[in-house]
Amino acid sequence: MGSKEPKAVTINVTGFKKFQGIAHNPTETIVNNLKNFVESKGLLPAGVTLRSCTVLETAGNGALPVLLKVLESGISGIDTKNELVIWLHLGVDGGAQKFTLEQQAVNEASFFCPDELGWQPMRQPIVTDDGGISRKRQTTCSIEAILRFLKNKGYAATTSNDAGLFICNYVYYHSLRFAEQKGHKSLFVHVPLFSTINEETQMQFVASLLEAIASTC
């Protein structure tokens, strides 16, 4: 008997616009340029499709409608028996020195500052149907395998159990919930500022990240 054919992989990527304290969000640049970057350099592995690259408002009510549209369109027309859909979300951590793979999100919105539309919830559940703010959802991506892959490529990377309580965690929680319901996968990764790790290196990192996700899922 022949070996089972591996599933095709479709990846949808999001980043964010500016927010308080971050006038130029590197993830906006990365996401806007990613498709051309990986296609022009032939960096997408065989069997992997980069379906969409979307920049979200750094605001709960501003990001959510677009996010939900991206999530729904990401599975439109997909043969779920033979194709795996992955949502990769990128956010910036202004104090980070490394790339950080976030392992989970919590059902809590407690924003340290108002978002870009002026909303500043405190200790509110993100999804009320999920119960209280202590509820957590974890990625089903192979975090440790992805981390090893990236370190073998020479990238400074680590893992975290705390995606913060701002828009990054807010988006990640919604995405993890949707992915769980649909049988797909979601991962959030924080990147440093370009002044810490330059743009070209970060573009190369995200290309390697796509390869790592596809090869370990």
Secondary structure, DSSP 8 states (H G I E B T S, - for coil): -------EEEEEEEEE--BTTBSS-HHHHHHHHHHHHHHHTT-S-TTEEEEEEEEE-SSHHHHHHHHHHHHHHHTTT--TTTEEEEEEEEEE-TT-SSEEEE-EEES-B--SS--TTS----SB-SSGGG-STT-EEE--S-HHHHHHHHHHTT--EEEES---SSHHHHHHHHHHHHHHHHT-EEEEEEE--TTTS-HHHHHHHHHHHHHHHHHH-
